[in-house]
Amino acid sequence: MTLFEIAQLIVRILLAVVFVGMGALHFVPGPSRGMAAMIPPALRLAPPAVLVAVTGLCELAGGIGLLIPATRVAAAICLAVFLVAVFPANAYAAGKTDRFGAFATPLVPRLVLQIVLIALCVFCAL
C-alpha cells in the first residue's frame, strides 16, 4: 500500500465517521427540528421533516459507501454534490445564532468547511 493509498484510507474513514454521525443526527428530535428550520422557504419542495430525513439518509449512505471498495468513488462524488446541494440551507442559517444555535455557523467559516469537505471527498474519489 502506497503512502497515497494510506492517506486516502485514513481520510475515507474519518469522512465516513463525520457523515454517519451527522446523518444520524438527522433522526434525533432536537437537532432534526433545528435542521428543518434551516431549510429556506423557497426550497421547501416537501415537508421540512421529510427533507431532513432524506438528507440524513444521504449522509448515512454516503458515509457507509466510502468504506465499501465497490461504492467508494460513487459515494465520494455523491457526497461532494450533496455538500453543494445543502449549502443554501447553511447560508440561510448563517449568523442566525438566536434562531439556530450551534447550527448557525457564520457564512465564511461554513463555506471554507464545505470547500474542505468537498476537496476531501474528491481526494477519496481519485
Secondary structure, DSSP 8 states (H G I E B T S, - for coil): --HHHHHHHHHHHHHHHHHHHHHHHTTSHHHHHHHHHHS-GGG-SS-HHHHHHHHHHHHHHHHHHTTSTTTHHHHHHHHHHHHHHHHHHHHHHTT-HHHHGGG---HHHHHHHHHHHHHHHHHHH-
